[in-house]
């Protein structure tokens, strides 16, 4: 029997009537349940986590934090973080990437940007919106970057551009493949033109990596938009996506307001992009590790370390 108001959170302690808990009214922790935005069902948070952050009822893919994503993908204990403060030995590429992150505190003096960065670091537990490093996937050494939606919606600033650029250049030198996971609302407006410059900067590094005949596989997650879509997200040799992911440049609401027309159902979703040939495959989260292991195995003759 379902109690009326089971999921209602009291506004304050005075709303809990005397004897209510003794009468058997259950206490439900705020984070015990999550509501699926697709099927609208209430789900045990533990069940969703055990199902790799996927709704067990309808298959909706919930957002995943960057470190959780890496945990699901790479071989246990194999990830070595690079190109972020405190992650390396403070020399060469890692030193330059760390310096770029420090310099990105507020490069154009945008009002309130430093406070937003501080709040994002506190919320996400990360220094910036991307994690880069070296790991093994199915035993194969691979460079990997994972963008973090919890950090200012994965917006691309100078620090993200520098870290991903250094990762591709390191991979080209060591003749290693790159696997990337994108999630982004686009360029970070608080850094102005400097954020837009990262599109060309990272694209150049991707091209140099490609010129070495090396593999770049990218997985587009929900949402991947703006300058990230217009650059390195769509430059992979193999472009994959999660089911239902929103992928595009301008968002659907912006487009509707511009053209004054209602967009068709499924516009900018991964399924339509696959049909139109913009991406190569849609891969369920449960199958991504196996898929990438097989893909990397086809190119394992390129790896020299």
Phi and psi restraints in degrees (value plus and minus 20) as a CYANA .aco file:
   2 UNK   PHI    -107.9   -67.9
   2 UNK   PSI     107.6   147.6
   3 UNK   PHI     -93.4   -53.4
   3 UNK   PSI     118.6   158.6
   4 UNK   PHI     -86.9   -46.9
   4 UNK   PSI     111.6   151.6
   5 UNK   PHI      53.4    93.4
   5 UNK   PSI       6.1    46.1
   6 UNK   PHI     -77.0   -37.0
   6 UNK   PSI     -59.0   -19.0
   7 UNK   PHI    -121.5   -81.5
   7 UNK   PSI      -6.7    33.3
   8 UNK   PHI    -101.1   -61.1
   8 UNK   PSI     105.3   145.3
   9 UNK   PHI    -110.2   -70.2
   9 UNK   PSI     103.4   143.4
  10 UNK   PHI     -80.3   -40.3
  10 UNK   PSI     123.2   163.2
  11 UNK   PHI     -90.5   -50.5
  11 UNK   PSI     -53.0   -13.0
  12 UNK   PHI    -180.4  -140.4
  12 UNK   PSI     152.8   192.8
  13 UNK   PHI     -84.0   -44.0
  13 UNK   PSI     -44.5    -4.5
  14 UNK   PHI     -88.7   -48.7
  14 UNK   PSI     -39.8     0.2
  15 UNK   PHI     -96.4   -56.4
  15 UNK   PSI     -36.5     3.5
  16 UNK   PHI    -101.8   -61.8
  16 UNK   PSI      93.3   133.3
  17 UNK   PHI     -93.7   -53.7
  17 UNK   PSI     131.9   171.9
  18 UNK   PHI     -77.8   -37.8
  18 UNK   PSI     112.0   152.0
  19 UNK   PHI      63.2   103.2
  19 UNK   PSI     -20.7    19.3
  20 UNK   PHI     -84.4   -44.4
  20 UNK   PSI     -67.1   -27.1
  21 UNK   PHI     -87.2   -47.2
  21 UNK   PSI     -57.1   -17.1
  22 UNK   PHI     -86.9   -46.9
  22 UNK   PSI     -45.0    -5.0
  23 UNK   PHI     -97.4   -57.4
  23 UNK   PSI     -20.8    19.2
  24 UNK   PHI      80.0   120.0
  24 UNK   PSI     -13.0    27.0
  25 UNK   PHI     -87.1   -47.1
  25 UNK   PSI     100.4   140.4
  26 UNK   PHI     -92.6   -52.6
  26 UNK   PSI     131.0   171.0
  27 UNK   PHI    -119.9   -79.9
  27 UNK   PSI     106.0   146.0
  28 UNK   PHI    -132.8   -92.8
  28 UNK   PSI      98.1   138.1
  29 UNK   PHI     -84.5   -44.5
  29 UNK   PSI     126.7   166.7
  30 UNK   PHI     -79.1   -39.1
  30 UNK   PSI     -54.5   -14.5
  31 UNK   PHI    -119.0   -79.0
  31 UNK   PSI      -6.1    33.9
  32 UNK   PHI     -96.8   -56.8
  32 UNK   PSI     -46.0    -6.0
  33 UNK   PHI    -146.1  -106.1
  33 UNK   PSI     132.7   172.7
  34 UNK   PHI    -151.2  -111.2
  34 UNK   PSI     131.1   171.1
  35 UNK   PHI    -125.1   -85.1
  35 UNK   PSI     105.2   145.2
  36 UNK   PHI     -91.6   -51.6
  36 UNK   PSI     105.6   145.6
  37 UNK   PHI     -91.3   -51.3
  37 UNK   PSI     -34.2     5.8
  38 UNK   PHI    -113.0   -73.0
  38 UNK   PSI     -76.3   -36.3
  39 UNK   PHI    -113.7   -73.7
  39 UNK   PSI     -28.4    11.6
  40 UNK   PHI      48.0    88.0
  40 UNK   PSI      -2.7    37.3
  41 UNK   PHI    -110.3   -70.3
  41 UNK   PSI     127.7   167.7
  42 UNK   PHI    -102.3   -62.3
  42 UNK   PSI     111.0   151.0
  43 UNK   PHI    -147.6  -107.6
  43 UNK   PSI     126.3   166.3
  44 UNK   PHI     -84.2   -44.2
  44 UNK   PSI     107.0   147.0
  45 UNK   PHI     -79.2   -39.2
  45 UNK   PSI     -56.0   -16.0
  46 UNK   PHI     -85.1   -45.1
  46 UNK   PSI     -57.3   -17.3
  47 UNK   PHI     -85.8   -45.8
  47 UNK   PSI     -59.6   -19.6
  48 UNK   PHI     -85.1   -45.1
  48 UNK   PSI     -62.5   -22.5
  49 UNK   PHI     -84.6   -44.6
  49 UNK   PSI     -62.7   -22.7
  50 UNK   PHI     -84.3   -44.3
  50 UNK   PSI     -43.8    -3.8
  51 UNK   PHI    -115.6   -75.6
  51 UNK   PSI       8.0    48.0
  52 UNK   PHI      41.1    81.1
  52 UNK   PSI      18.1    58.1
  53 UNK   PHI      42.3    82.3
  53 UNK   PSI      16.3    56.3
  54 UNK   PHI    -141.3  -101.3
  54 UNK   PSI     117.0   157.0
  55 UNK   PHI     -82.9   -42.9
  55 UNK   PSI     102.3   142.3
  56 UNK   PHI     -91.2   -51.2
  56 UNK   PSI     -31.9     8.1
  57 UNK   PHI    -110.3   -70.3
  57 UNK   PSI     -68.2   -28.2
  58 UNK   PHI    -140.2  -100.2
  58 UNK   PSI     -27.6    12.4
  59 UNK   PHI      65.2   105.2
  59 UNK   PSI     -11.6    28.4
  60 UNK   PHI     -80.7   -40.7
  60 UNK   PSI     112.4   152.4
  61 UNK   PHI    -110.7   -70.7
  61 UNK   PSI      90.5   130.5
  62 UNK   PHI     -93.2   -53.2
  62 UNK   PSI     136.5   176.5
  63 UNK   PHI     -80.4   -40.4
  63 UNK   PSI     130.2   170.2
  64 UNK   PHI    -148.4  -108.4
  64 UNK   PSI     111.2   151.2
  65 UNK   PHI     -84.3   -44.3
  65 UNK   PSI     134.1   174.1
  66 UNK   PHI     -79.3   -39.3
  66 UNK   PSI     -66.0   -26.0
  67 UNK   PHI     -88.8   -48.8
  67 UNK   PSI     -54.7   -14.7
  68 UNK   PHI     -83.8   -43.8
  68 UNK   PSI     -60.4   -20.4
  69 UNK   PHI     -80.8   -40.8
  69 UNK   PSI     -65.2   -25.2
  70 UNK   PHI     -83.5   -43.5
  70 UNK   PSI     -60.9   -20.9
  71 UNK   PHI     -77.9   -37.9
  71 UNK   PSI     -58.8   -18.8
  72 UNK   PHI     -94.6   -54.6
  72 UNK   PSI     -43.2    -3.2
  73 UNK   PHI    -119.5   -79.5
  73 UNK   PSI     -67.5   -27.5
  74 UNK   PHI    -111.3   -71.3
  74 UNK   PSI     146.4   186.4
  75 UNK   PHI     -83.6   -43.6
  75 UNK   PSI     124.8   164.8
  76 UNK   PHI     -74.6   -34.6
  76 UNK   PSI     116.2   156.2
  77 UNK   PHI      41.4    81.4
  77 UNK   PSI       0.5    40.5
  78 UNK   PHI    -122.2   -82.2
  78 UNK   PSI     -30.4     9.6
  79 UNK   PHI     -99.1   -59.1
  79 UNK   PSI     106.3   146.3
  80 UNK   PHI    -136.7   -96.7
  80 UNK   PSI      88.3   128.3
  81 UNK   PHI     -89.3   -49.3
  81 UNK   PSI     120.4   160.4
  82 UNK   PHI    -159.1  -119.1
  82 UNK   PSI     140.1   180.1
  83 UNK   PHI      40.8    80.8
  83 UNK   PSI      20.4    60.4
  84 UNK   PHI    -168.3  -128.3
  84 UNK   PSI     140.2   180.2
  85 UNK   PHI     -76.4   -36.4
  85 UNK   PSI     107.4   147.4
  86 UNK   PHI      60.1   100.1
  86 UNK   PSI     -20.7    19.3
  87 UNK   PHI    -107.7   -67.7
  87 UNK   PSI     -43.4    -3.4
  88 UNK   PHI    -140.9  -100.9
  88 UNK   PSI    -180.3  -140.3
  89 UNK   PHI    -114.9   -74.9
  89 UNK   PSI     -13.3    26.7
  90 UNK   PHI      56.1    96.1
  90 UNK   PSI       2.3    42.3
  91 UNK   PHI    -148.2  -108.2
  91 UNK   PSI     137.1   177.1
  92 UNK   PHI      35.9    75.9
  92 UNK   PSI    -152.7  -112.7
  93 UNK   PHI     -78.9   -38.9
  93 UNK   PSI     -63.5   -23.5
  94 UNK   PHI     -85.0   -45.0
  94 UNK   PSI     -55.3   -15.3
  95 UNK   PHI     -86.6   -46.6
  95 UNK   PSI     -62.0   -22.0
  96 UNK   PHI     -85.9   -45.9
  96 UNK   PSI     -60.4   -20.4
  97 UNK   PHI     -85.1   -45.1
  97 UNK   PSI     -61.5   -21.5
  98 UNK   PHI     -84.3   -44.3
  98 UNK   PSI     -59.9   -19.9
  99 UNK   PHI     -84.5   -44.5
  99 UNK   PSI     -56.3   -16.3
 100 UNK   PHI     -85.2   -45.2
 100 UNK   PSI     -58.1   -18.1
 101 UNK   PHI     -85.7   -45.7
 101 UNK   PSI     -61.5   -21.5
 102 UNK   PHI     -85.7   -45.7
 102 UNK   PSI     -58.8   -18.8
 103 UNK   PHI     -89.9   -49.9
 103 UNK   PSI     -39.8     0.2
 104 UNK   PHI    -103.0   -63.0
 104 UNK   PSI      -7.9    32.1
 105 UNK   PHI     -76.8   -36.8
 105 UNK   PSI     -64.5   -24.5
 106 UNK   PHI    -189.6  -149.6
 106 UNK   PSI      53.8    93.8
 107 UNK   PHI     -86.0   -46.0
 107 UNK   PSI     -45.0    -5.0
 108 UNK   PHI    -136.6   -96.6
 108 UNK   PSI      -6.8    33.2
 109 UNK   PHI      46.7    86.7
 109 UNK   PSI      17.0    57.0
 110 UNK   PHI     -89.5   -49.5
 110 UNK   PSI     109.9   149.9
 111 UNK   PHI     -80.4   -40.4
 111 UNK   PSI     108.1   148.1
 112 UNK   PHI      59.7    99.7
 112 UNK   PSI     -18.4    21.6
 113 UNK   PHI     -87.5   -47.5
 113 UNK   PSI     -60.2   -20.2
 114 UNK   PHI     -82.5   -42.5
 114 UNK   PSI     -57.0   -17.0
 115 UNK   PHI     -87.1   -47.1
 115 UNK   PSI     -57.9   -17.9
 116 UNK   PHI     -85.6   -45.6
 116 UNK   PSI     -61.0   -21.0
 117 UNK   PHI     -82.4   -42.4
 117 UNK   PSI     -64.0   -24.0
 118 UNK   PHI     -81.9   -41.9
 118 UNK   PSI     -62.7   -22.7
 119 UNK   PHI     -85.5   -45.5
 119 UNK   PSI     -59.0   -19.0
 120 UNK   PHI     -86.8   -46.8
 120 UNK   PSI     -58.4   -18.4
 121 UNK   PHI     -87.5   -47.5
 121 UNK   PSI     -57.2   -17.2
 122 UNK   PHI     -89.1   -49.1
 122 UNK   PSI     -61.6   -21.6
 123 UNK   PHI     -87.7   -47.7
 123 UNK   PSI     -64.6   -24.6
 124 UNK   PHI    -110.0   -70.0
 124 UNK   PSI     -42.2    -2.2
 125 UNK   PHI      55.7    95.7
 125 UNK   PSI     -10.3    29.7
 126 UNK   PHI    -138.0   -98.0
 126 UNK   PSI     140.7   180.7
 127 UNK   PHI    -102.5   -62.5
 127 UNK   PSI     -47.0    -7.0
 128 UNK   PHI    -170.9  -130.9
 128 UNK   PSI    -198.5  -158.5
 129 UNK   PHI    -108.9   -68.9
 129 UNK   PSI      -4.0    36.0
 130 UNK   PHI    -168.3  -128.3
 130 UNK   PSI     125.2   165.2
 131 UNK   PHI    -132.0   -92.0
 131 UNK   PSI     109.0   149.0
 132 UNK   PHI    -143.4  -103.4
 132 UNK   PSI     131.3   171.3
 133 UNK   PHI     155.5   195.5
 133 UNK   PSI    -192.1  -152.1
 134 UNK   PHI    -134.8   -94.8
 134 UNK   PSI     115.3   155.3
 135 UNK   PHI    -170.0  -130.0
 135 UNK   PSI     155.5   195.5
 136 UNK   PHI    -134.9   -94.9
 136 UNK   PSI     114.2   154.2
 137 UNK   PHI    -142.1  -102.1
 137 UNK   PSI      90.5   130.5
 138 UNK   PHI      43.4    83.4
 138 UNK   PSI      11.1    51.1
 139 UNK   PHI      65.3   105.3
 139 UNK   PSI     -25.6    14.4
 140 UNK   PHI    -118.7   -78.7
 140 UNK   PSI     105.0   145.0
 141 UNK   PHI     -84.3   -44.3
 141 UNK   PSI     112.0   152.0
 142 UNK   PHI    -166.3  -126.3
 142 UNK   PSI     119.0   159.0
 143 UNK   PHI    -103.6   -63.6
 143 UNK   PSI     121.8   161.8
 144 UNK   PHI    -161.4  -121.4
 144 UNK   PSI     120.3   160.3
 145 UNK   PHI    -150.2  -110.2
 145 UNK   PSI     122.3   162.3
 146 UNK   PHI    -154.4  -114.4
 146 UNK   PSI      98.9   138.9
 147 UNK   PHI     -99.1   -59.1
 147 UNK   PSI     132.1   172.1
 148 UNK   PHI    -137.8   -97.8
 148 UNK   PSI      92.6   132.6
 149 UNK   PHI     -87.0   -47.0
 149 UNK   PSI     -44.5    -4.5
 150 UNK   PHI     -91.3   -51.3
 150 UNK   PSI     -32.3     7.7
 151 UNK   PHI    -127.4   -87.4
 151 UNK   PSI      75.4   115.4
 152 UNK   PHI      29.5    69.5
 152 UNK   PSI      22.8    62.8
 153 UNK   PHI      37.3    77.3
 153 UNK   PSI      12.6    52.6
 154 UNK   PHI      44.6    84.6
 154 UNK   PSI       0.7    40.7
 155 UNK   PHI     -83.5   -43.5
 155 UNK   PSI     123.1   163.1
 156 UNK   PHI    -113.8   -73.8
 156 UNK   PSI      96.6   136.6
 157 UNK   PHI    -137.3   -97.3
 157 UNK   PSI    -189.5  -149.5
 158 UNK   PHI     -85.5   -45.5
 158 UNK   PSI     -55.0   -15.0
 159 UNK   PHI     -86.6   -46.6
 159 UNK   PSI     -62.6   -22.6
 160 UNK   PHI     -84.7   -44.7
 160 UNK   PSI     -64.3   -24.3
 161 UNK   PHI     -80.3   -40.3
 161 UNK   PSI     -62.3   -22.3
 162 UNK   PHI     -85.5   -45.5
 162 UNK   PSI     -64.6   -24.6
 163 UNK   PHI     -83.5   -43.5
 163 UNK   PSI     -65.4   -25.4
 164 UNK   PHI     -89.4   -49.4
 164 UNK   PSI     -57.2   -17.2
 165 UNK   PHI     -79.9   -39.9
 165 UNK   PSI     -68.2   -28.2
 166 UNK   PHI     -82.4   -42.4
 166 UNK   PSI     -56.5   -16.5
 167 UNK   PHI     -82.5   -42.5
 167 UNK   PSI     -65.8   -25.8
 168 UNK   PHI     -85.3   -45.3
 168 UNK   PSI     -58.0   -18.0
 169 UNK   PHI     -89.7   -49.7
 169 UNK   PSI     -58.3   -18.3
 170 UNK   PHI     -81.7   -41.7
 170 UNK   PSI     -64.3   -24.3
 171 UNK   PHI     -83.5   -43.5
 171 UNK   PSI     -57.5   -17.5
 172 UNK   PHI     -86.0   -46.0
 172 UNK   PSI     -60.8   -20.8
 173 UNK   PHI     -85.4   -45.4
 173 UNK   PSI     -61.1   -21.1
 174 UNK   PHI    -110.4   -70.4
 174 UNK   PSI     -20.1    19.9
 175 UNK   PHI      35.5    75.5
 175 UNK   PSI      37.9    77.9
 176 UNK   PHI    -140.1  -100.1
 176 UNK   PSI     128.1   168.1
 177 UNK   PHI     -92.6   -52.6
 177 UNK   PSI     143.1   183.1
 178 UNK   PHI    -143.7  -103.7
 178 UNK   PSI     112.0   152.0
 179 UNK   PHI    -136.3   -96.3
 179 UNK   PSI     106.9   146.9
 180 UNK   PHI    -145.8  -105.8
 180 UNK   PSI     125.3   165.3
 181 UNK   PHI    -139.1   -99.1
 181 UNK   PSI     103.4   143.4
 182 UNK   PHI    -129.3   -89.3
 182 UNK   PSI     122.0   162.0
 183 UNK   PHI    -174.5  -134.5
 183 UNK   PSI     104.4   144.4
 184 UNK   PHI    -185.6  -145.6
 184 UNK   PSI     126.2   166.2
 185 UNK   PHI    -111.2   -71.2
 185 UNK   PSI     -19.6    20.4
 186 UNK   PHI      98.2   138.2
 186 UNK   PSI    -180.9  -140.9
 187 UNK   PHI     -89.4   -49.4
 187 UNK   PSI     131.1   171.1
 188 UNK   PHI    -106.2   -66.2
 188 UNK   PSI      86.8   126.8
 189 UNK   PHI     -82.5   -42.5
 189 UNK   PSI     -45.0    -5.0
 190 UNK   PHI     -88.2   -48.2
 190 UNK   PSI     -30.5     9.5
 191 UNK   PHI    -130.8   -90.8
 191 UNK   PSI     -12.7    27.3
 192 UNK   PHI      35.0    75.0
 192 UNK   PSI    -158.9  -118.9
 193 UNK   PHI     -83.1   -43.1
 193 UNK   PSI     -44.8    -4.8
 194 UNK   PHI     -83.0   -43.0
 194 UNK   PSI     -53.8   -13.8
 195 UNK   PHI     -90.5   -50.5
 195 UNK   PSI     -58.6   -18.6
 196 UNK   PHI     -87.2   -47.2
 196 UNK   PSI     -50.8   -10.8
 197 UNK   PHI     -82.9   -42.9
 197 UNK   PSI     -42.4    -2.4
 198 UNK   PHI     -87.8   -47.8
 198 UNK   PSI     -44.3    -4.3
 199 UNK   PHI     -79.6   -39.6
 199 UNK   PSI     -69.5   -29.5
 200 UNK   PHI     -90.7   -50.7
 200 UNK   PSI     -56.8   -16.8
 201 UNK   PHI     -83.2   -43.2
 201 UNK   PSI     -70.7   -30.7
 202 UNK   PHI     -87.9   -47.9
 202 UNK   PSI     -58.9   -18.9
 203 UNK   PHI     -79.1   -39.1
 203 UNK   PSI     -58.5   -18.5
 204 UNK   PHI     -83.3   -43.3
 204 UNK   PSI     -60.4   -20.4
 205 UNK   PHI     -87.6   -47.6
 205 UNK   PSI     -58.2   -18.2
 206 UNK   PHI     -82.4   -42.4
 206 UNK   PSI     -61.7   -21.7
 207 UNK   PHI     -83.9   -43.9
 207 UNK   PSI     -63.3   -23.3
 208 UNK   PHI     -84.7   -44.7
 208 UNK   PSI     -58.1   -18.1
 209 UNK   PHI     -83.9   -43.9
 209 UNK   PSI     -62.4   -22.4
 210 UNK   PHI     -85.7   -45.7
 210 UNK   PSI     -57.1   -17.1
 211 UNK   PHI     -82.1   -42.1
 211 UNK   PSI     -42.5    -2.5
 212 UNK   PHI    -103.1   -63.1
 212 UNK   PSI     -18.3    21.7
 213 UNK   PHI      55.2    95.2
 213 UNK   PSI       7.4    47.4
 214 UNK   PHI    -122.6   -82.6
 214 UNK   PSI     135.0   175.0
 215 UNK   PHI    -103.4   -63.4
 215 UNK   PSI     116.4   156.4
 216 UNK   PHI    -148.8  -108.8
 216 UNK   PSI      92.7   132.7
 217 UNK   PHI    -131.7   -91.7
 217 UNK   PSI     113.5   153.5
 218 UNK   PHI    -147.7  -107.7
 218 UNK   PSI     120.6   160.6
 219 UNK   PHI    -135.4   -95.4
 219 UNK   PSI      98.2   138.2
 220 UNK   PHI    -110.2   -70.2
 220 UNK   PSI     105.4   145.4
 221 UNK   PHI    -136.3   -96.3
 221 UNK   PSI     151.0   191.0
 222 UNK   PHI    -105.5   -65.5
 222 UNK   PSI     101.2   141.2
 223 UNK   PHI    -119.5   -79.5
 223 UNK   PSI     134.1   174.1
 224 UNK   PHI    -143.1  -103.1
 224 UNK   PSI      88.0   128.0
 225 UNK   PHI    -160.3  -120.3
 225 UNK   PSI     157.7   197.7
 226 UNK   PHI      44.3    84.3
 226 UNK   PSI    -164.6  -124.6
 227 UNK   PHI     -83.3   -43.3
 227 UNK   PSI     -45.3    -5.3
 228 UNK   PHI     -88.1   -48.1
 228 UNK   PSI     -63.8   -23.8
 229 UNK   PHI     -83.8   -43.8
 229 UNK   PSI     -57.1   -17.1
 230 UNK   PHI     -98.0   -58.0
 230 UNK   PSI     -16.9    23.1
 231 UNK   PHI    -157.3  -117.3
 231 UNK   PSI    -131.4   -91.4
 232 UNK   PHI     -90.7   -50.7
 232 UNK   PSI     -38.6     1.4
 233 UNK   PHI     -86.1   -46.1
 233 UNK   PSI     -48.9    -8.9
 234 UNK   PHI    -128.9   -88.9
 234 UNK   PSI      -1.2    38.8
 235 UNK   PHI    -129.5   -89.5
 235 UNK   PSI     -11.3    28.7
 236 UNK   PHI     -90.2   -50.2
 236 UNK   PSI     132.7   172.7
 237 UNK   PHI     -86.9   -46.9
 237 UNK   PSI     -55.8   -15.8
 238 UNK   PHI    -147.6  -107.6
 238 UNK   PSI     102.4   142.4
 239 UNK   PHI    -132.6   -92.6
 239 UNK   PSI      95.0   135.0
 240 UNK   PHI    -131.0   -91.0
 240 UNK   PSI     147.0   187.0
 241 UNK   PHI    -169.3  -129.3
 241 UNK   PSI     134.9   174.9
 242 UNK   PHI    -103.2   -63.2
 242 UNK   PSI     132.8   172.8
 243 UNK   PHI     -76.0   -36.0
 243 UNK   PSI     114.0   154.0
 244 UNK   PHI      55.5    95.5
 244 UNK   PSI     -16.0    24.0
 245 UNK   PHI     -84.1   -44.1
 245 UNK   PSI     117.3   157.3
 246 UNK   PHI    -102.6   -62.6
 246 UNK   PSI     103.1   143.1
 247 UNK   PHI    -155.6  -115.6
 247 UNK   PSI     103.0   143.0
 248 UNK   PHI     158.7   198.7
 248 UNK   PSI    -195.5  -155.5
 249 UNK   PHI    -114.9   -74.9
 249 UNK   PSI     -98.3   -58.3
 250 UNK   PHI    -100.7   -60.7
 250 UNK   PSI     128.5   168.5
 251 UNK   PHI     -91.0   -51.0
 251 UNK   PSI     139.7   179.7
 252 UNK   PHI     -80.5   -40.5
 252 UNK   PSI     -56.2   -16.2
 253 UNK   PHI     -86.0   -46.0
 253 UNK   PSI     -57.9   -17.9
 254 UNK   PHI     -84.7   -44.7
 254 UNK   PSI     -61.7   -21.7
 255 UNK   PHI     -85.2   -45.2
 255 UNK   PSI     -64.5   -24.5
 256 UNK   PHI     -80.9   -40.9
 256 UNK   PSI     -61.3   -21.3
 257 UNK   PHI     -89.6   -49.6
 257 UNK   PSI     -45.1    -5.1
 258 UNK   PHI    -101.4   -61.4
 258 UNK   PSI     -65.9   -25.9
 259 UNK   PHI    -113.3   -73.3
 259 UNK   PSI     -27.6    12.4
 260 UNK   PHI      37.1    77.1
 260 UNK   PSI      20.8    60.8
 261 UNK   PHI    -157.7  -117.7
 261 UNK   PSI     131.0   171.0
 262 UNK   PHI    -100.0   -60.0
 262 UNK   PSI     109.9   149.9
 263 UNK   PHI     -99.8   -59.8
 263 UNK   PSI     131.8   171.8
 264 UNK   PHI     -88.6   -48.6
 264 UNK   PSI     137.3   177.3
 265 UNK   PHI     -79.0   -39.0
 265 UNK   PSI     114.4   154.4
 266 UNK   PHI      61.7   101.7
 266 UNK   PSI     -13.5    26.5
 267 UNK   PHI     -79.5   -39.5
 267 UNK   PSI     113.7   153.7
 268 UNK   PHI      48.8    88.8
 268 UNK   PSI     -11.1    28.9
 269 UNK   PHI    -108.2   -68.2
 269 UNK   PSI     136.3   176.3
 270 UNK   PHI     -74.6   -34.6
 270 UNK   PSI     -58.8   -18.8
 271 UNK   PHI     -82.7   -42.7
 271 UNK   PSI     -59.6   -19.6
 272 UNK   PHI     -90.9   -50.9
 272 UNK   PSI     -59.2   -19.2
 273 UNK   PHI     -85.0   -45.0
 273 UNK   PSI     -54.8   -14.8
 274 UNK   PHI     -85.6   -45.6
 274 UNK   PSI     -63.4   -23.4
 275 UNK   PHI     -81.4   -41.4
 275 UNK   PSI     -55.7   -15.7
 276 UNK   PHI    -109.3   -69.3
 276 UNK   PSI     -21.7    18.3
 277 UNK   PHI      66.5   106.5
 277 UNK   PSI      -6.2    33.8
 278 UNK   PHI    -100.0   -60.0
 278 UNK   PSI     -46.2    -6.2
 279 UNK   PHI    -147.3  -107.3
 279 UNK   PSI     145.8   185.8
 280 UNK   PHI    -115.6   -75.6
 280 UNK   PSI     -49.2    -9.2
 281 UNK   PHI    -186.2  -146.2
 281 UNK   PSI     137.1   177.1
 282 UNK   PHI    -131.8   -91.8
 282 UNK   PSI     106.9   146.9
 283 UNK   PHI    -146.3  -106.3
 283 UNK   PSI     103.0   143.0
 284 UNK   PHI     -80.6   -40.6
 284 UNK   PSI     126.0   166.0
 285 UNK   PHI     -76.7   -36.7
 285 UNK   PSI     -55.2   -15.2
 286 UNK   PHI     -85.8   -45.8
 286 UNK   PSI     -42.8    -2.8
 287 UNK   PHI    -123.4   -83.4
 287 UNK   PSI     -24.4    15.6
 288 UNK   PHI     -85.2   -45.2
 288 UNK   PSI     -62.3   -22.3
 289 UNK   PHI     -81.1   -41.1
 289 UNK   PSI     -67.4   -27.4
 290 UNK   PHI     -82.9   -42.9
 290 UNK   PSI     -61.0   -21.0
 291 UNK   PHI     -80.5   -40.5
 291 UNK   PSI     -67.1   -27.1
 292 UNK   PHI     -90.5   -50.5
 292 UNK   PSI     -54.6   -14.6
 293 UNK   PHI     -80.2   -40.2
 293 UNK   PSI     -65.4   -25.4
 294 UNK   PHI     -84.2   -44.2
 294 UNK   PSI     -60.7   -20.7
 295 UNK   PHI     -85.5   -45.5
 295 UNK   PSI     -65.3   -25.3
 296 UNK   PHI     -84.8   -44.8
 296 UNK   PSI     -55.2   -15.2
 297 UNK   PHI     -81.4   -41.4
 297 UNK   PSI     -52.3   -12.3
 298 UNK   PHI     -88.5   -48.5
 298 UNK   PSI     -40.3    -0.3
 299 UNK   PHI    -135.1   -95.1
 299 UNK   PSI      -3.2    36.8
 300 UNK   PHI     -86.6   -46.6
 300 UNK   PSI     -38.6     1.4
 301 UNK   PHI     -89.9   -49.9
 301 UNK   PSI     -34.5     5.5
 302 UNK   PHI     -98.9   -58.9
 302 UNK   PSI     -44.6    -4.6
 303 UNK   PHI     -98.1   -58.1
 303 UNK   PSI     110.9   150.9
 304 UNK   PHI    -132.4   -92.4
 304 UNK   PSI     -26.7    13.3
